[in-house]
Protein backbone atom coordinates (compact mmCIF):
# COMPACT_ATOMS: atom_id res chain seq x y z
CA UNK A 1 0.00 0.00 0.00
CA UNK A 2 1.15 3.51 -0.88
CA UNK A 3 0.09 6.85 0.62
CA UNK A 4 -1.48 9.44 -1.71
CA UNK A 5 -2.15 13.12 -0.93
CA UNK A 6 -4.45 15.06 -3.29
CA UNK A 7 -4.27 18.78 -4.07
CA UNK A 8 -6.30 19.56 -0.90
CA UNK A 9 -3.95 17.55 1.34
CA UNK A 10 -6.44 14.73 1.82
CA UNK A 11 -4.58 11.44 2.30
CA UNK A 12 -5.55 7.91 1.30
CA UNK A 13 -3.80 4.59 0.96
CA UNK A 14 -3.97 2.40 -2.13
CA UNK A 15 -2.19 0.21 -4.62
CA UNK A 16 0.16 1.67 -7.25
CA UNK A 17 -2.59 1.35 -9.89
CA UNK A 18 -5.08 3.17 -7.66
CA UNK A 19 -2.51 5.88 -6.90
CA UNK A 20 -1.91 6.45 -10.64
CA UNK A 21 -5.66 6.74 -11.29
CA UNK A 22 -6.17 9.07 -8.32
CA UNK A 23 -3.23 11.22 -9.37
CA UNK A 24 -4.53 11.46 -12.96
CA UNK A 25 -8.04 12.37 -11.76
CA UNK A 26 -6.62 14.92 -9.30
CA UNK A 27 -4.58 16.58 -12.08
CA UNK A 28 -7.63 16.69 -14.38
CA UNK A 29 -9.70 18.34 -11.65
CA UNK A 30 -6.88 20.78 -10.93
CA UNK A 31 -6.75 21.72 -14.61
CA UNK A 32 -10.51 22.29 -14.68
CA UNK A 33 -10.15 24.72 -11.85
CA UNK A 34 -7.51 26.78 -13.62
CA UNK A 35 -8.09 30.45 -14.33
CA UNK A 36 -8.36 29.87 -18.07
CA UNK A 37 -11.11 27.30 -17.60
CA UNK A 38 -12.99 29.63 -15.28
CA UNK A 39 -12.71 32.53 -17.74
CA UNK A 40 -13.83 30.34 -20.66
CA UNK A 41 -16.80 29.07 -18.66
CA UNK A 42 -17.75 32.60 -17.65
CA UNK A 43 -17.63 33.80 -21.27
CA UNK A 44 -19.71 30.78 -22.36
CA UNK A 45 -22.31 31.74 -19.71
CA UNK A 46 -22.38 35.39 -20.82
CA UNK A 47 -25.41 36.53 -22.82
CA UNK A 48 -25.42 40.08 -24.20
CA UNK A 49 -28.55 42.03 -23.33
CA UNK A 50 -29.14 42.87 -27.00
CA UNK A 51 -27.54 42.92 -30.44
CA UNK A 52 -25.21 45.82 -31.02
CA UNK A 53 -24.32 47.58 -34.26
CA UNK A 54 -20.63 47.71 -33.37
CA UNK A 55 -18.01 45.99 -31.23
CA UNK A 56 -18.06 48.62 -28.49
CA UNK A 57 -21.39 47.47 -27.02
CA UNK A 58 -20.32 43.81 -26.87
CA UNK A 59 -16.92 44.77 -25.49
CA UNK A 60 -18.36 47.00 -22.76
CA UNK A 61 -20.99 44.52 -21.64
CA UNK A 62 -18.59 41.53 -21.64
CA UNK A 63 -16.00 43.61 -19.74
CA UNK A 64 -18.56 44.41 -17.03
CA UNK A 65 -19.54 40.73 -16.79
CA UNK A 66 -15.94 39.56 -16.51
CA UNK A 67 -14.99 42.34 -14.06
CA UNK A 68 -17.74 41.09 -11.73
CA UNK A 69 -16.26 37.56 -11.82
CA UNK A 70 -12.57 38.47 -12.15
CA UNK A 71 -11.71 41.78 -10.46
CA UNK A 72 -8.25 41.71 -12.07
CA UNK A 73 -9.79 42.15 -15.56
CA UNK A 74 -8.41 45.21 -17.34
CA UNK A 75 -9.50 47.00 -20.50
CA UNK A 76 -7.26 47.50 -23.54
CA UNK A 77 -3.84 47.14 -21.97
CA UNK A 78 -1.11 48.36 -24.34
CA UNK A 79 1.61 45.71 -24.63
CA UNK A 80 4.17 46.49 -27.30
CA UNK A 81 2.19 47.23 -30.45
CA UNK A 82 -0.63 45.00 -29.18
CA UNK A 83 -3.80 46.05 -27.44
CA UNK A 84 -6.16 43.21 -26.51
CA UNK A 85 -9.70 44.30 -25.65
CA UNK A 86 -9.65 42.68 -22.18
CA UNK A 87 -6.79 41.22 -20.15
CA UNK A 88 -7.12 38.91 -17.14
CA UNK A 89 -3.68 38.04 -15.75
CA UNK A 90 -1.93 36.19 -18.64
CA UNK A 91 -5.08 35.84 -20.77
CA UNK A 92 -5.77 38.23 -23.68
CA UNK A 93 -9.40 38.45 -24.80
CA UNK A 94 -10.24 39.78 -28.26
CA UNK A 95 -13.87 40.78 -28.88
CA UNK A 96 -15.38 40.93 -32.38
CA UNK A 97 -18.94 41.81 -33.20
CA UNK A 98 -20.87 41.86 -35.31
CA UNK A 99 -18.37 39.47 -36.85
CA UNK A 100 -18.26 39.37 -40.64
CA UNK A 101 -15.64 37.63 -42.80
CA UNK A 102 -13.37 40.67 -42.77
CA UNK A 103 -13.37 40.82 -38.96
CA UNK A 104 -12.81 37.06 -38.84
CA UNK A 105 -9.75 37.41 -41.08
CA UNK A 106 -8.11 39.84 -38.62
CA UNK A 107 -7.92 37.16 -35.91
CA UNK A 108 -4.72 35.64 -37.28
CA UNK A 109 -2.86 38.94 -36.95
CA UNK A 110 -4.20 39.42 -33.43
CA UNK A 111 -3.05 35.91 -32.46
CA UNK A 112 0.43 36.60 -33.87
CA UNK A 113 0.79 39.79 -31.84
CA UNK A 114 -0.82 38.64 -28.59
CA UNK A 115 0.98 35.29 -28.44
CA UNK A 116 4.24 37.17 -27.85
CA UNK A 117 2.94 38.64 -24.58
CA UNK A 118 0.15 36.37 -23.30
CA UNK A 119 0.06 32.68 -22.38
CA UNK A 120 -3.55 32.24 -23.53
CA UNK A 121 -5.80 34.05 -25.99
CA UNK A 122 -9.58 33.94 -26.19
CA UNK A 123 -11.39 35.27 -29.25
CA UNK A 124 -15.08 35.99 -28.67
CA UNK A 125 -17.11 36.37 -31.86
CA UNK A 126 -20.53 37.98 -31.44
CA UNK A 127 -23.31 38.08 -34.01
CA UNK A 128 -21.49 36.03 -36.71
CA UNK A 129 -22.26 36.69 -40.38
CA UNK A 130 -19.42 34.69 -41.96
CA UNK A 131 -19.68 31.42 -43.85
CA UNK A 132 -19.03 28.16 -42.02
CA UNK A 133 -16.38 27.25 -44.60
CA UNK A 134 -14.43 30.46 -44.01
CA UNK A 135 -14.72 30.05 -40.23
CA UNK A 136 -13.56 26.42 -40.33
CA UNK A 137 -10.50 27.27 -42.44
CA UNK A 138 -9.47 30.12 -40.14
CA UNK A 139 -10.23 28.18 -36.97
CA UNK A 140 -8.23 25.14 -38.11
CA UNK A 141 -5.27 27.32 -39.06
CA UNK A 142 -5.34 29.22 -35.78
CA UNK A 143 -5.66 26.08 -33.64
CA UNK A 144 -2.82 24.38 -35.55
CA UNK A 145 -0.54 27.41 -35.32
CA UNK A 146 -1.60 28.73 -31.91
CA UNK A 147 -2.71 25.88 -29.63
CA UNK A 148 -3.17 28.37 -26.79
CA UNK A 149 -6.06 30.12 -28.58
CA UNK A 150 -9.72 29.44 -27.82
CA UNK A 151 -12.48 30.72 -30.10
CA UNK A 152 -16.00 31.23 -28.77
CA UNK A 153 -18.84 32.03 -31.17
CA UNK A 154 -21.82 33.72 -29.49
N, C-alpha and C positions, 0 to 999 in steps of 0.2 A: 504494500500500500504506500502511496505517495501523497504528500500534503499539497493542496492547491489553494491559492489565495486569489480571489477575483479582484476586479478593479475597485471594489468597495471595501476590500480587506476581509471579506467573509471567507473563512477557511472550510475546506472539506477534504476528506481522504478518499482516494480512489485508485484504480489501476492505471497503468500508463495510458491505455487506450481511452479511459474515461477522462483523464487529465488532458489529453490532446483535444478531445471533443469539447470539454469545458473551456479550455483556453481559446479554441477557435470561436466558439459561441460568444465568449466574453469580448474578444477582439471585434467581432461583428457588431455587437451591441455598443461597444465603445465608439466605433466608426459612425454608427447611426446617430449617436449623440453629438457628433462633431458640429462645430459652428456652421460649416458649409451645409450640412444636411438640414440644420435648423433654419437657415436662411432660405434654402430651396423650398422647404416645406411651407414656410411663411409666405413666400411668393406664390406658390401653388394655391394657397388658401385665399390670397388676395383677390377681391372682385372690385373693379372700378365702379364708382357710383353711376357713371354714364359713359357714353362714347364721346371722345373729344376730337376736335378737328385738327389738333396738333399734339406733338409729343409733350409739351409743357404740362398739360393737364394730367396725363398719365404719370409723368415723372413726379409731379408735386404730390399727387395722391398716394403713389407707391412709397415715396420718401416718408410721408407722414405715417403710413402703416408700418414700415420697417423701423422707423425711429421709436415707435411705441413698443416694439418687440426687442429692438437692439439699440439701446441708447447711444452706442458708439458710432452709429451710422452718420456719415457726413455727406454733404452735397458737393459735387463737382470739385474734387480735390485735384489741383494741378500737380502732375508728376511728370517731369520732363516736358515733352510736347504732348503728353496725354492728359485727358481730362474725362475720366469716367463719370457717369451721371450720379452714381451713389457709390460710396466706399464703406465697407464694414470690415475693419481690421485688414486682412490680406485678401479680401474679396472685392473685385471691381464689378459693378453692376451697370450694364448698358441698357437703356430703355429706348425702344423704338415704337412709334405709333402715331397715327395709323401706319402700318408697315406695308409698303408696296415693294415691288421688285428692286427698285433703286435703293431704298433704305436697307433692304435685305443684303444687297451687294456690298454695302459699306461695312458689314460685320467683320469681314476678313481683315480689313485694315485695322479696325478697332482691336481685334484679337492680337494682331502682330504688335501693336503698340503697348497694350495693357499687359501682355504676357511678360514683358521685360520687368515690370514693377510689381505685379500681383501674382500670388500663388494660384488663385482661382478666379474665373470670370464667369459671370452669369449674364446672358443676353435675354431680355424679356421683350417679346414681340406682341404688341397689342394690336387689335383690329386688323388682322392680316388680310391683304388683298393680292398676294402673290400666288403663282401657280405651285401646285404640289411638286411638280418636277423640278422647278427652279429651287424650291426650298430643300428638297432632298439632296440635290447636287451640292448646294452650299453647306448644308448640315454635315453631309458625309465628309467633305473636304475639311471643314473646321474640326470635326471630331478626330479625324485621322492626323491632322497637323497639330492640333491643340487639344490633347486629351483632358486638360484641366478646364475646358469650357463646357458649360451647360446652357442649353437653349430651351426657353419656356415660351410656348405660344399660348397667348390668352385670347 
